[in-house]
Amino acid sequence: MKCDTTNAVLTFVLGVLVVLGALFAVRTIMRTREFRAVQEQAIVDQANMATLRMLFGEASEYAKTHPAITPILQAVTAKPTATR
C-alpha cells in the first residue's frame, strides 16, 4: 500500500509540473511575439524621428537665410507640458 500511495503522489506532482511547463512555454511564446511586434514598431518610430530631425535641421539652416519661418520653428520646438 505504501508504494501505491507514493506512486500516486509522485504521478500527480509530475502531472502538475508538466501542465505548468506547458503553460510557461505558451506564455513565453506569446510574450516573444508581442516583443517582436513592439520592437518592429520601435524601429519604424526611430526611422520617423530621424527623418523629422533631419527635416528640422534643414529647416533651421533655411531659416538662417529666410527668417520668416523662424516663428514656425520656435512653435515646433516649444516643449509641451507633461500630461502624466
Sequence and secondary structure as in RCSB ss.txt:
>XXXX:A:sequence
MKCDTTNAVLTFVLGVLVVLGALFAVRTIMRTREFRAVQEQAIVDQANMATLRMLFGEASEYAKTHPAITPILQA
VTAKPTATR
>XXXX:A:secstr
 HHHHHHHHHHHHHHHHHHHHHHHHHHHHHHHHHHHHHHHHHHHHHHHHHHHHHHHHHHHHHHHH GGGHHHHHH
HHS      
